[in-house]
Amino acid sequence: MFKGNSCDTIAAIATASGAGGIAIVRVSGEKAQDILKQLFIPAKRREYFESHQLMYGRAVGADGAMLDEVMAVLMRAPASYTLEDVAEIHCHGGGAGAGAVLSRALELGARMAGPGEFTKRAFLNGRIDLSRAEAVMQLIGAQGQAAARASVRQLEGGVSAFVKGVSEETTGVLALVEASTDFPDEVEEEAAAGEVARTLSGIIELLKRSGDERRARVLREGASIVLAGRPNVGKSSLMNALLNQERAIVTDIPGTTRDVLTERLTLGGVVAEISDTAGRRATEDPIEKIGVDRARRAAEAADVVLIVLDAAEALDESDAELVKNADERAIICLNKSDLQPVLNAQQLESMTGAKIMEISAQTGQGLSELIDELTRRVSFDAEEGGQLMARRHIELARAAAESLERAVSAIRGGLPLDTAAIDIREALERLSEITGENATEAVIDRVFADFCVGK
């Protein structure tokens, strides 16, 4: 694995820009202690700075003038984030004090850290593997509690443990393949081939399940829920009821909603965007036509589509088209069920396999059940051990599964068992890339390029 050169000293502001209660300047490397001692004067003068002890004092410039009233801490190696000497100066929030302190640290021999370089050093110095390093940035950008929990699980080694377990099982299969070649009198190839194919098929299924792209995307970015239906069936009222606020304009005039209106809510710890769209109908109004077209595109891209029907009116041609085209993403909402019903679930069951729910946005009837169903669809157990979240991990898991599929195909095609060994080794290489065991400098640089400076 590429180790790189991390013997120089780096510095950066580790907190977000803008006004705030505190701004932290972080320094890491062999000069961190010397820089701190020249930059920071403790209120109680001392020759020796005790490691991991927060001290109060002043940050000073080259002329001894105070730059800011600060707290400072020295964390001696290896008991630090980077396994190097690390110094942190806690300034007043805002850019002025922290900027002046950072400039002084650079004058004293540090260089400006690149994106994610502190975490990169933690990886290169062996404190964390690459999957845990990536979890740091995922946690910073987590959308909702479910994403945060998944990132913490990865940070604590959940992905590493998963990859280790799969790799060990795959290595065991490879050992059996090699044993059948090296010791044919002791390991009968035909019997071994059946066991190898069965075991590899199980590993393939596990890798595919762990690399569920939709689950990972929903965790990273949130889910999308779109309300669809003809005008005046109550889409806007339903959106307001789900949000528990008057967000969408509700009138008796058909075509009031002409564009896609999007708001956020949280379901089971997952952030979801819910969108009210223009009513589906034929129209000569050019603006409404644009809205209807946008409504169709939004529904096509959604994770969940709420098809809203008016239970107090008979099914028309537009309703019937929506119901017949409903796929596994759809929930058919029979709205206005508090009124004299004309349309019921039984009438629709022969037309679709989609979930049908009777609700009333006006009275709240069935809304808690609808929210439960939405939660079930967009959330899942983020603690599930095998769920990969990062795109890079999913791509590598898929590549490993494809290599193993080629191995199984060769075995079942009657080829000698040792021909599968090449593909099995390739799968192991792809898995090791997830944790960075055989990562190249280019891969490492690409991973850390998306990090924020100071982390």
MILORO-142393 format. One line per 8 residues: number of its first residue (from 0); their letters; for each residue z, y, x of N, C-alpha, C. Coordinates in steps of 0.2 Angstrom, whole numbers, always signed. Last residue first. Layout:
NUM> a> Z:Y:X:Z:Y:X:Z:Y:X  ... .
! end
This chain:
454> kgvcfdaf> +40:+93:-50:+43:+87:-52:+41:+81:-48  +34:+104:-45:+41:+104:-45:+44:+98:-48  +20:+105:-56:+22:+106:-49:+30:+107:-50  +16:+90:-66:+18:+97:-65:+21:+99:-58  +3:+78:-64:+10:+80:-64:+11:+88:-64  -10:+74:-62:-8:+77:-68:-1:+79:-69  -10:+69:-49:-14:+75:-50:-12:+78:-57  -5:+56:-48:+0:+62:-47:-4:+69:-49 .
446> vrdivaet> -16:+48:-50:-10:+47:-54:-6:+54:-54  -24:+52:-39:-26:+53:-46:-20:+53:-51  -17:+48:-28:-18:+55:-29:-20:+56:-36  -17:+34:-30:-11:+37:-30:-12:+45:-31  -31:+31:-29:-27:+30:-35:-21:+34:-36  -33:+35:-16:-37:+38:-21:-33:+37:-28  -25:+26:-8:-23:+33:-8:-27:+37:-14  -23:+11:-18:-26:+15:-13:-24:+22:-14 .
438> anegties> -10:-1:-22:-14:+5:-24:-17:+9:-18  -3:-13:-23:-9:-12:-18:-14:-6:-20  +7:-9:-31:+9:-13:-25:+3:-13:-20  +8:-2:-42:+6:+1:-36:+7:-3:-30  +9:-7:-55:+15:-5:-51:+14:-2:-45  -4:-10:-57:+0:-6:-62:+6:-3:-59  -9:-17:-47:-11:-10:-47:-7:-6:-52  -6:-30:-51:-2:-27:-45:-3:-19:-45 .
430> lrelaeri> -15:-33:-60:-9:-32:-62:-4:-29:-57  -27:-35:-52:-26:-29:-57:-19:-28:-59  -23:-46:-44:-24:-39:-41:-23:-34:-46  -22:-56:-54:-16:-54:-51:-17:-47:-47  -36:-56:-57:-31:-54:-62:-25:-52:-59  -41:-62:-45:-43:-55:-47:-38:-52:-52  -35:-74:-45:-33:-70:-40:-35:-62:-42  -43:-79:-56:-35:-79:-57:-33:-74:-51 .
422> diaatdlp> -55:-79:-50:-54:-75:-56:-47:-74:-57  -54:-89:-40:-56:-82:-39:-54:-77:-44  -50:-101:-47:-45:-97:-43:-47:-90:-41  -60:-107:-54:-56:-102:-58:-51:-98:-53  -65:-117:-45:-69:-111:-47:-65:-105:-50  -56:-127:-45:-55:-122:-40:-59:-116:-41  -61:-136:-55:-55:-131:-57:-54:-126:-52  -78:-136:-58:-72:-138:-55:-67:-133:-55 .
414> lggriasv> -83:-134:-76:-84:-132:-69:-78:-135:-65  -83:-135:-89:-83:-141:-85:-84:-140:-78  -80:-125:-97:-87:-126:-96:-88:-132:-92  -67:-123:-96:-69:-126:-102:-76:-128:-102  -67:-116:-84:-64:-123:-84:-66:-126:-90  -74:-105:-87:-77:-109:-82:-74:-116:-82  -66:-99:-97:-72:-101:-99:-75:-106:-94  -54:-96:-89:-54:-101:-94:-61:-104:-96 .
406> arelseaa> -60:-86:-81:-57:-92:-78:-57:-98:-83  -63:-76:-90:-69:-80:-86:-66:-86:-83  -50:-73:-94:-55:-76:-99:-61:-79:-95  -45:-67:-82:-43:-74:-84:-47:-77:-90  -53:-56:-83:-54:-60:-77:-51:-67:-79  -48:-50:-95:-55:-52:-94:-56:-57:-88  -35:-47:-91:-36:-52:-96:-44:-55:-96  -37:-37:-81:-34:-44:-79:-35:-49:-85 .
398> araleihr> -42:-27:-89:-47:-30:-84:-44:-37:-82  -31:-25:-98:-38:-27:-101:-42:-31:-95  -23:-20:-88:-21:-26:-92:-27:-29:-95  -30:-8:-84:-29:-14:-79:-27:-20:-83  -30:-1:-96:-36:-3:-93:-35:-9:-88  -16:+1:-98:-19:-3:-103:-26:-5:-100  -13:+9:-87:-10:+2:-87:-14:-2:-92  -20:+20:-90:-21:+16:-84:-19:+9:-84 .
390> ramlqgge> -14:+25:-101:-21:+22:-102:-22:+18:-96  +3:+19:-105:-2:+23:-101:-9:+20:-101  +10:+9:-112:+9:+16:-115:+3:+20:-111  +12:-8:-117:+10:-3:-112:+8:+4:-115  +24:-18:-122:+20:-13:-124:+19:-8:-119  +33:-29:-120:+27:-29:-117:+22:-23:-119  +46:-26:-126:+45:-26:-119:+38:-26:-116  +49:-14:-138:+46:-20:-137:+44:-21:-129 .
382> eadfsvrr> +54:-2:-141:+58:-5:-135:+55:-12:-134  +48:+3:-151:+46:+6:-145:+49:+2:-139  +42:-4:-165:+48:-5:-160:+46:-3:-153  +34:+8:-174:+35:+2:-172:+41:+2:-167  +25:+19:-185:+30:+18:-180:+31:+10:-179  +15:+19:-195:+14:+23:-189:+19:+22:-184  +19:+11:-205:+12:+10:-202:+11:+14:-196  +32:+14:-209:+30:+7:-207:+23:+7:-203 .
374> tlediles> +30:+27:-213:+34:+25:-207:+32:+18:-204  +22:+24:-225:+19:+28:-219:+23:+27:-213  +32:+17:-232:+26:+14:-230:+23:+17:-225  +42:+27:-234:+44:+21:-230:+37:+17:-228  +35:+36:-241:+37:+38:-234:+39:+32:-230  +33:+29:-253:+27:+31:-249:+29:+33:-242  +47:+28:-257:+43:+22:-255:+37:+23:-251  +49:+42:-259:+53:+38:-254:+50:+32:-252 .
366> lgqgtqas> +40:+44:-270:+39:+47:-264:+43:+44:-258  +42:+39:-283:+38:+35:-278:+37:+38:-271  +44:+55:-290:+43:+47:-291:+39:+44:-286  +43:+68:-289:+46:+64:-283:+46:+57:-284  +37:+76:-298:+44:+74:-300:+47:+70:-294  +25:+79:-292:+28:+84:-296:+36:+82:-297  +19:+68:-286:+21:+73:-282:+25:+79:-285  +22:+52:-290:+22:+59:-294:+24:+64:-289 .
358> iemikagt> +14:+36:-289:+19:+41:-287:+18:+47:-291  +11:+20:-285:+11:+24:-291:+16:+30:-289  +0:+13:-273:+7:+15:-275:+6:+20:-280  -8:+0:-265:-8:+4:-271:-1:+6:-273  -17:-5:-251:-11:-4:-254:-11:+1:-259  -33:-13:-253:-29:-8:-250:-22:-8:-254  -43:-21:-258:-37:-24:-255:-32:-20:-252  -51:-17:-273:-49:-15:-266:-43:-20:-264 .
350> mselqqan> -54:-20:-286:-59:-16:-283:-58:-15:-275  -44:-26:-292:-50:-30:-292:-55:-27:-288  -34:-16:-293:-33:-22:-288:-40:-26:-287  -36:-6:-303:-39:-5:-296:-39:-11:-291  -29:-10:-314:-36:-9:-314:-39:-8:-308  -16:-11:-309:-19:-17:-311:-27:-16:-311  -12:+3:-307:-13:-1:-302:-17:-8:-303  -20:+13:-320:-15:+10:-317:-17:+5:-311 .
342> lvpqldsk> -24:+27:-329:-26:+23:-324:-20:+20:-321  -17:+34:-338:-24:+32:-341:-26:+26:-336  -1:+38:-343:-5:+35:-338:-12:+33:-342  +6:+54:-346:+3:+48:-349:-2:+45:-345  +14:+58:-330:+11:+59:-336:+9:+53:-340  +19:+52:-319:+24:+55:-324:+21:+57:-330  +9:+50:-310:+11:+44:-314:+17:+46:-319  +2:+59:-302:+4:+61:-309:+6:+55:-313 .
334> nlciiare> -7:+47:-292:-3:+53:-293:-2:+54:-300  -8:+33:-284:-9:+35:-291:-5:+41:-292  -15:+32:-268:-9:+35:-272:-11:+37:-279  -18:+19:-257:-21:+22:-263:-15:+25:-267  -20:+20:-241:-15:+19:-246:-17:+23:-252  -30:+13:-227:-29:+17:-233:-23:+15:-237  -33:+5:-217:-29:+11:-215:-27:+15:-222  -42:-5:-221:-35:-7:-219:-30:-1:-218 .
326> dankvlea> -52:+5:-232:-51:+0:-227:-43:-1:-226  -61:+9:-246:-55:+9:-243:-54:+3:-238  -73:+9:-254:-73:+10:-247:-67:+10:-243  -68:+9:-267:-72:+3:-264:-72:+3:-257  -61:+21:-268:-58:+15:-268:-61:+9:-265  -72:+30:-266:-67:+30:-261:-63:+24:-262  -80:+27:-278:-83:+26:-271:-77:+26:-266  -71:+30:-288:-73:+23:-287:-76:+22:-280 .
318> dsedlaea> -71:+44:-287:-65:+40:-286:-66:+33:-284  -84:+47:-290:-81:+49:-284:-75:+45:-282  -85:+42:-303:-89:+40:-298:-86:+41:-291  -68:+41:-310:-75:+43:-310:-78:+41:-304  -55:+34:-320:-59:+34:-313:-66:+36:-314  -47:+45:-331:-51:+39:-330:-54:+40:-323  -31:+53:-328:-38:+53:-329:-41:+46:-328  -18:+51:-323:-19:+54:-330:-26:+54:-332 .
310> adlvilvv> -19:+48:-310:-17:+43:-315:-18:+45:-322  -30:+53:-299:-26:+56:-304:-25:+51:-309  -28:+48:-281:-31:+48:-288:-27:+51:-293  -30:+49:-264:-26:+52:-270:-30:+52:-276  -28:+40:-251:-33:+41:-256:-29:+43:-262  -23:+43:-235:-20:+43:-242:-25:+45:-247  -25:+35:-221:-29:+39:-226:-25:+38:-233  -20:+34:-204:-19:+32:-211:-22:+37:-216 .
302> daaeaarr> -27:+39:-193:-24:+32:-193:-22:+30:-200  -44:+46:-195:-37:+46:-196:-34:+39:-195  -58:+48:-194:-54:+48:-188:-46:+46:-189  -62:+49:-207:-65:+43:-203:-61:+43:-197  -55:+60:-212:-53:+54:-214:-56:+48:-210  -63:+70:-205:-55:+69:-204:-53:+62:-206  -75:+69:-211:-74:+67:-203:-67:+66:-202  -72:+73:-224:-75:+66:-222:-74:+64:-215 .
294> ardvgike> -69:+86:-222:-64:+81:-225:-66:+74:-223  -80:+92:-217:-74:+91:-212:-69:+86:-215  -88:+91:-229:-90:+87:-223:-84:+86:-218  -80:+100:-237:-81:+93:-239:-83:+88:-233  -82:+112:-230:-75:+109:-230:-75:+102:-232  -95:+114:-231:-93:+113:-225:-86:+109:-225  -95:+115:-245:-99:+110:-242:-97:+108:-235  -89:+127:-247:-85:+121:-249:-89:+115:-246 .
286> ipdetarr> -99:+136:-242:-92:+135:-238:-89:+129:-240  -109:+134:-251:-110:+132:-244:-104:+132:-240  -109:+127:-266:-106:+132:-262:-106:+130:-255  -113:+116:-273:-118:+121:-270:-116:+126:-266  -106:+100:-272:-106:+107:-273:-112:+111:-270  -98:+85:-276:-105:+88:-275:-104:+95:-277  -83:+82:-268:-87:+82:-274:-93:+86:-272  -67:+80:-263:-73:+77:-262:-77:+78:-269 .
278> gatdsiea> -57:+94:-258:-59:+89:-263:-66:+86:-262  -52:+96:-241:-56:+99:-247:-57:+93:-251  -36:+90:-236:-43:+92:-235:-46:+94:-241  -21:+90:-226:-24:+91:-233:-32:+93:-232  -14:+80:-214:-19:+85:-216:-21:+85:-223  -1:+78:-203:-3:+76:-210:-8:+82:-212  +3:+70:-188:+0:+76:-191:-3:+74:-198  +19:+64:-183:+13:+63:-186:+10:+70:-189 .
270> vvggltlr> +29:+57:-170:+26:+64:-173:+20:+62:-177  +41:+45:-173:+34:+46:-171:+32:+53:-174  +53:+42:-179:+53:+44:-172:+46:+46:-169  +50:+39:-192:+52:+34:-188:+52:+36:-180  +40:+53:-193:+41:+47:-196:+43:+41:-191  +39:+70:-194:+41:+65:-190:+43:+59:-194  +25:+81:-196:+31:+79:-198:+33:+73:-194  +14:+96:-196:+18:+90:-193:+24:+88:-196 .
262> etlvdrtt> -1:+100:-204:+5:+101:-202:+8:+95:-199  -17:+107:-208:-13:+102:-204:-6:+104:-203  -31:+108:-218:-25:+111:-217:-20:+106:-214  -48:+110:-218:-43:+105:-216:-36:+109:-214  -54:+120:-232:-54:+118:-225:-48:+113:-224  -52:+123:-245:-59:+122:-243:-59:+120:-235  -43:+121:-260:-43:+119:-253:-50:+118:-250  -49:+124:-272:-45:+129:-269:-44:+127:-262 .
254> gpidtvia> -57:+115:-280:-60:+118:-274:-55:+123:-271  -52:+120:-297:-55:+115:-292:-58:+119:-286  -37:+128:-301:-44:+129:-299:-47:+124:-295  -24:+127:-302:-27:+123:-306:-35:+124:-305  -16:+127:-285:-18:+130:-291:-22:+125:-296  -7:+128:-271:-8:+124:-276:-10:+128:-282  -8:+128:-253:-9:+132:-259:-11:+128:-265  +4:+120:-243:-3:+121:-246:-3:+125:-252 .
246> reqnllan> +18:+122:-242:+13:+124:-236:+6:+125:-239  +33:+122:-247:+26:+125:-250:+22:+127:-244  +41:+107:-241:+40:+114:-241:+33:+116:-244  +41:+93:-239:+47:+97:-242:+47:+104:-241  +31:+86:-235:+33:+91:-230:+40:+94:-232  +28:+79:-247:+30:+76:-241:+33:+80:-235  +25:+90:-255:+31:+86:-257:+33:+82:-250  +14:+95:-249:+20:+100:-250:+26:+95:-251 .
238> mlsskgvn> +5:+84:-251:+7:+87:-245:+13:+91:-245  +5:+84:-265:+8:+78:-262:+10:+80:-255  -2:+96:-268:+5:+95:-270:+9:+90:-267  -14:+93:-262:-10:+99:-259:-3:+98:-262  -18:+83:-271:-18:+82:-264:-13:+87:-260  -21:+82:-285:-14:+83:-282:-13:+82:-275  -33:+82:-290:-29:+76:-291:-22:+77:-288  -42:+93:-287:-37:+93:-293:-33:+87:-294 .
230> prgalvis> -57:+85:-281:-52:+91:-282:-47:+90:-288  -54:+68:-274:-58:+74:-277:-54:+79:-279  -48:+64:-258:-49:+63:-265:-53:+69:-268  -36:+62:-245:-43:+62:-247:-43:+61:-255  -26:+66:-231:-26:+65:-239:-33:+66:-241  -22:+58:-216:-26:+62:-220:-26:+61:-227  -13:+57:-202:-13:+55:-209:-17:+60:-213  -11:+52:-185:-14:+57:-190:-15:+54:-197 .
222> agerlvra> +3:+51:-173:-2:+48:-178:-5:+54:-182  +4:+55:-155:+6:+56:-162:+1:+53:-167  +2:+53:-142:-1:+59:-145:+1:+60:-152  +9:+42:-137:+7:+47:-133:+6:+54:-137  +10:+33:-149:+16:+35:-145:+14:+41:-141  -4:+32:-152:+1:+35:-157:+7:+37:-154  -9:+26:-141:-11:+33:-142:-6:+36:-147  -2:+13:-142:-1:+18:-136:-3:+25:-137 .
214> rredgsrk> -8:+8:-153:+0:+9:-153:+1:+14:-147  -21:+8:-149:-19:+12:-155:-12:+13:-155  -21:-2:-139:-23:+5:-138:-21:+10:-143  -11:-13:-133:-14:-11:-140:-15:-3:-139  -7:-22:-122:-12:-16:-121:-15:-14:-128  +0:-33:-127:+3:-27:-123:-1:-21:-123  -11:-41:-132:-6:-38:-137:-2:-32:-133  -17:-44:-120:-21:-40:-125:-16:-37:-130 .
206> lleiigsl> -7:-51:-114:-10:-45:-111:-13:-41:-116  -5:-62:-123:+0:-57:-121:-2:-51:-118  -18:-68:-122:-15:-65:-128:-10:-60:-127  -17:-72:-108:-23:-68:-111:-20:-64:-117  -7:-81:-108:-6:-75:-104:-11:-70:-107  -13:-91:-116:-7:-88:-118:-6:-81:-115  -23:-95:-108:-25:-92:-115:-19:-89:-117  -16:-100:-97:-20:-94:-96:-22:-91:-103 .
198> travegaa> -11:-112:-103:-7:-107:-101:-10:-100:-100  -23:-119:-106:-19:-117:-111:-14:-112:-109  -29:-120:-93:-33:-117:-99:-28:-114:-104  -19:-128:-87:-21:-122:-84:-25:-117:-90  -20:-140:-94:-14:-136:-94:-15:-129:-92  -33:-144:-92:-31:-143:-99:-24:-139:-99  -32:-146:-78:-37:-141:-81:-35:-139:-88  -23:-157:-76:-22:-150:-74:-26:-145:-77 .
190> aeeevedp> -31:-167:-80:-25:-165:-84:-23:-158:-82  -42:-166:-71:-43:-166:-78:-37:-164:-82  -35:-168:-58:-38:-162:-60:-39:-161:-67  -19:-174:-54:-25:-176:-57:-29:-170:-60  -11:-173:-40:-12:-169:-46:-19:-170:-48  -12:-183:-30:-5:-181:-33:-6:-177:-39  -24:-183:-25:-21:-189:-27:-15:-188:-30  -27:-170:-22:-30:-173:-28:-27:-180:-30 .
182> fdtsaevl> -21:-158:-16:-18:-164:-16:-21:-168:-22  -29:-146:-16:-27:-149:-9:-24:-156:-10  -33:-145:-30:-38:-145:-24:-35:-148:-18  -21:-145:-36:-26:-150:-38:-31:-151:-33  -15:-134:-30:-12:-140:-29:-17:-146:-31  -23:-123:-35:-23:-125:-28:-20:-132:-26  -18:-124:-49:-25:-125:-47:-26:-127:-40  -4:-122:-47:-7:-128:-49:-14:-129:-48 .
174> alvgttee> -5:-109:-42:-2:-114:-38:-4:-121:-40  -10:-102:-53:-14:-102:-47:-12:-108:-43  +1:-103:-62:-5:-107:-63:-9:-107:-57  +10:-95:-54:+12:-102:-55:+6:-106:-57  +4:-83:-56:+4:-86:-49:+6:-93:-50  +6:-81:-70:+0:-82:-67:-1:-85:-60  +20:-80:-69:+17:-85:-73:+10:-86:-71  +21:-68:-61:+24:-74:-59:+21:-80:-63 .
166> svgkvfas> +14:-59:-69:+12:-61:-63:+15:-67:-60  +23:-58:-80:+16:-60:-81:+13:-63:-75  +34:-53:-74:+35:-59:-77:+28:-62:-78  +29:-40:-68:+32:-46:-64:+32:-52:-67  +26:-34:-80:+21:-35:-75:+23:-41:-71  +39:-32:-86:+34:-36:-89:+28:-38:-84  +45:-25:-76:+48:-31:-77:+43:-36:-81  +38:-13:-76:+38:-17:-70:+40:-24:-71 .
158> vggelqrv> +41:-9:-89:+34:-11:-88:+34:-15:-81  +55:-6:-88:+52:-11:-93:+45:-14:-91  +61:+3:-79:+58:-3:-76:+55:-8:-81  +65:+14:-84:+71:+10:-82:+68:+3:-79  +53:+20:-87:+57:+23:-82:+62:+18:-79  +51:+13:-99:+46:+12:-93:+50:+14:-87  +61:+17:-107:+60:+10:-106:+56:+9:-99  +57:+31:-107:+63:+29:-104:+63:+22:-102 .
150> saraaaqg> +45:+30:-115:+45:+32:-108:+51:+30:-104  +50:+25:-127:+46:+21:-123:+45:+23:-116  +58:+36:-130:+61:+30:-129:+57:+25:-125  +48:+46:-132:+53:+47:-127:+56:+40:-125  +41:+40:-143:+37:+41:-136:+42:+42:-131  +51:+42:-152:+48:+35:-151:+45:+35:-144  +53:+55:-153:+58:+51:-150:+56:+44:-148  +39:+66:-149:+43:+62:-153:+48:+58:-150 .
142> qagilqmv> +29:+65:-136:+28:+68:-143:+33:+64:-148  +33:+69:-119:+33:+64:-125:+33:+68:-132  +31:+75:-107:+27:+76:-112:+27:+72:-118  +42:+69:-99:+41:+76:-100:+37:+78:-106  +38:+55:-100:+44:+58:-103:+44:+65:-104  +27:+55:-92:+26:+54:-99:+32:+56:-103  +32:+58:-80:+28:+63:-83:+27:+62:-91  +39:+47:-78:+43:+53:-77:+39:+58:-81 .
134> aearsldi> +30:+36:-78:+35:+37:-84:+38:+44:-84  +25:+36:-66:+21:+39:-72:+25:+40:-78  +35:+30:-59:+33:+37:-57:+29:+40:-63  +35:+17:-64:+40:+22:-66:+39:+29:-64  +22:+13:-59:+23:+14:-66:+29:+18:-68  +25:+13:-45:+20:+18:-48:+21:+19:-56  +43:+12:-42:+36:+10:-41:+31:+15:-45  +55:+21:-32:+52:+19:-38:+45:+16:-37 .
126> rgnlfark> +58:+22:-18:+63:+22:-23:+61:+20:-30  +48:+22:-8:+51:+15:-11:+56:+16:-16  +42:+33:-4:+48:+31:+0:+51:+24:-3  +32:+34:-13:+30:+32:-6:+36:+30:-2  +40:+38:-24:+36:+32:-24:+35:+30:-17  +46:+50:-20:+50:+45:-22:+47:+38:-22  +34:+57:-18:+38:+55:-12:+43:+50:-14  +30:+59:-31:+26:+55:-26:+30:+53:-20 .
118> tfegpgam> +40:+67:-35:+40:+61:-38:+36:+56:-34  +36:+79:-27:+43:+76:-27:+43:+69:-29  +23:+81:-32:+24:+79:-25:+31:+76:-24  +18:+86:-44:+21:+79:-44:+23:+77:-37  +6:+96:-36:+8:+93:-42:+12:+86:-41  +14:+101:-20:+9:+100:-24:+11:+97:-31  +25:+113:-13:+24:+107:-15:+18:+106:-20  +23:+124:+0:+23:+124:-7:+21:+116:-9 .
110> raglelar> +34:+120:+14:+27:+122:+12:+28:+121:+4  +47:+128:+24:+45:+123:+19:+37:+125:+17  +51:+138:+33:+48:+132:+36:+46:+127:+31  +56:+150:+29:+60:+146:+33:+57:+139:+35  +46:+154:+19:+47:+158:+26:+51:+154:+31  +50:+146:+9:+43:+145:+12:+43:+148:+19  +62:+151:+5:+62:+144:+8:+55:+143:+11  +58:+164:+1:+62:+164:+7:+62:+156:+10 .
102> slvagaga> +51:+160:-11:+47:+163:-5:+51:+163:+1  +61:+155:-18:+56:+151:-16:+52:+154:-10  +68:+167:-20:+72:+162:-17:+66:+157:-14  +59:+174:-28:+61:+177:-22:+64:+171:-17  +58:+166:-39:+52:+167:-35:+54:+170:-28  +71:+167:-44:+68:+160:-42:+62:+161:-37  +71:+180:-48:+76:+178:-43:+73:+171:-40  +59:+182:-57:+61:+186:-51:+65:+183:-46 .
94> ggghchie> +57:+174:-68:+53:+173:-62:+56:+176:-56  +71:+166:-77:+66:+171:-76:+63:+170:-70  +89:+163:-74:+82:+161:-77:+78:+167:-77  +97:+163:-58:+96:+165:-65:+89:+164:-68  +96:+147:-49:+96:+154:-50:+96:+156:-57  +101:+135:-39:+101:+136:-46:+101:+144:-47  +93:+126:-27:+96:+132:-28:+95:+134:-36  +95:+110:-19:+93:+114:-25:+97:+120:-26 .
86> avdeltys> +88:+99:-7:+93:+105:-8:+90:+108:-15  +88:+83:+0:+86:+88:-5:+91:+93:-6  +83:+72:+12:+87:+77:+11:+84:+82:+5  +75:+58:+2:+75:+63:+8:+81:+67:+7  +74:+51:-9:+77:+47:-3:+77:+52:+3  +71:+59:-20:+65:+57:-15:+67:+53:-10  +84:+60:-26:+78:+58:-30:+72:+56:-25  +96:+53:-15:+93:+59:-18:+87:+56:-22 .
78> aparmlva> +104:+47:-4:+106:+47:-11:+103:+53:-14  +101:+44:+9:+96:+42:+4:+98:+43:-3  +100:+62:+11:+97:+56:+10:+102:+50:+12  +111:+74:+2:+109:+70:+8:+105:+64:+7  +109:+87:-7:+110:+80:-8:+107:+76:-2  +117:+102:-10:+114:+98:-5:+115:+91:-7  +117:+115:-21:+119:+109:-20:+115:+106:-15  +122:+131:-28:+118:+127:-24:+121:+120:-23 .
70> mvedlmag> +120:+145:-39:+124:+139:-37:+119:+135:-33  +119:+163:-36:+117:+157:-37:+122:+151:-37  +113:+179:-37:+119:+176:-37:+117:+168:-40  +99:+184:-26:+102:+182:-33:+109:+179:-32  +97:+190:-14:+91:+189:-18:+94:+188:-26  +106:+202:-4:+106:+197:-9:+100:+196:-13  +101:+204:+13:+102:+207:+6:+102:+201:+1  +98:+198:+25:+104:+197:+23:+106:+200:+16 .
62> dagvargy> +85:+199:+29:+89:+205:+31:+96:+204:+28  +79:+188:+23:+79:+188:+30:+84:+193:+33  +90:+186:+8:+84:+186:+12:+85:+187:+19  +101:+174:+0:+100:+180:+4:+93:+180:+7  +111:+169:-13:+105:+168:-10:+103:+174:-6  +128:+166:-14:+123:+171:-14:+117:+168:-11  +138:+155:-24:+137:+159:-18:+131:+164:-20  +146:+139:-27:+144:+145:-29:+143:+150:-23 .
54> mlqhsefy> +140:+122:-26:+144:+127:-23:+141:+134:-26  +142:+105:-30:+139:+111:-32:+143:+117:-29  +140:+92:-19:+145:+96:-22:+141:+103:-23  +131:+83:-12:+132:+82:-20:+138:+86:-22  +139:+84:+3:+134:+81:-1:+136:+81:-8  +146:+99:+10:+147:+92:+7:+142:+90:+2  +142:+107:+24:+141:+107:+16:+142:+100:+14  +152:+115:+35:+150:+109:+33:+148:+109:+26 .
46> errkapif> +157:+128:+37:+152:+125:+41:+149:+119:+39  +159:+140:+24:+161:+133:+27:+155:+131:+31  +166:+153:+13:+162:+151:+19:+164:+144:+22  +165:+153:-3:+170:+151:+2:+166:+149:+8  +152:+157:-7:+157:+162:-8:+163:+160:-4  +139:+152:+4:+144:+151:-1:+149:+156:-1  +123:+158:+6:+129:+159:+8:+135:+158:+3  +107:+152:+9:+112:+152:+4:+119:+153:+8 .
38> lqklidqa> +97:+151:+19:+96:+155:+13:+102:+156:+9  +102:+143:+29:+100:+150:+31:+99:+154:+25  +106:+131:+22:+111:+135:+26:+109:+142:+28  +93:+127:+17:+99:+129:+13:+104:+133:+16  +86:+124:+29:+84:+130:+25:+89:+132:+20  +94:+114:+34:+93:+120:+38:+91:+126:+34  +91:+104:+23:+98:+107:+25:+98:+113:+29  +77:+103:+24:+80:+105:+18:+87:+108:+19 .
30> kegsvrvi> +69:+97:+34:+72:+104:+35:+76:+107:+29  +65:+85:+29:+70:+85:+35:+73:+92:+36  +65:+86:+11:+62:+85:+17:+67:+86:+23  +64:+98:-3:+65:+91:+0:+61:+90:+6  +70:+109:-14:+67:+108:-8:+69:+101:-5  +69:+119:-29:+70:+112:-26:+67:+112:-19  +76:+130:-39:+71:+130:-34:+73:+123:-30  +78:+133:-56:+80:+129:-51:+74:+129:-45 .
22> aiggagsa> +85:+144:-68:+79:+142:-64:+81:+139:-58  +92:+147:-84:+93:+145:-77:+86:+143:-74  +90:+152:-96:+96:+153:-93:+97:+151:-86  +74:+161:-97:+79:+156:-98:+85:+157:-95  +57:+166:-97:+64:+168:-97:+68:+162:-99  +45:+157:-87:+47:+161:-92:+55:+162:-92  +42:+139:-82:+41:+147:-81:+43:+150:-88  +53:+126:-80:+48:+129:-83:+48:+136:-82 .
14> taiaaitd> +59:+121:-63:+60:+122:-70:+54:+126:-73  +57:+120:-50:+57:+114:-54:+58:+115:-61  +48:+128:-38:+52:+129:-44:+51:+123:-48  +47:+120:-22:+44:+122:-28:+50:+124:-33  +44:+113:-6:+48:+117:-10:+44:+119:-16  +45:+101:+8:+41:+104:+3:+46:+108:-2  +43:+97:+25:+47:+99:+20:+44:+103:+14  +36:+81:+32:+37:+89:+31:+41:+90:+26 .
6> csngkfm> +34:+68:+31:+39:+70:+35:+40:+78:+35  +25:+60:+24:+29:+64:+20:+35:+67:+24  +10:+53:+23:+14:+56:+28:+19:+61:+24  +6:+36:+17:+5:+43:+18:+10:+46:+22  +5:+23:+12:+12:+26:+12:+11:+34:+13  -4:+11:+2:-4:+18:+6:+3:+21:+6  +0:-6:+4:+0:+0:+0:+0:+6:+4 .
! end
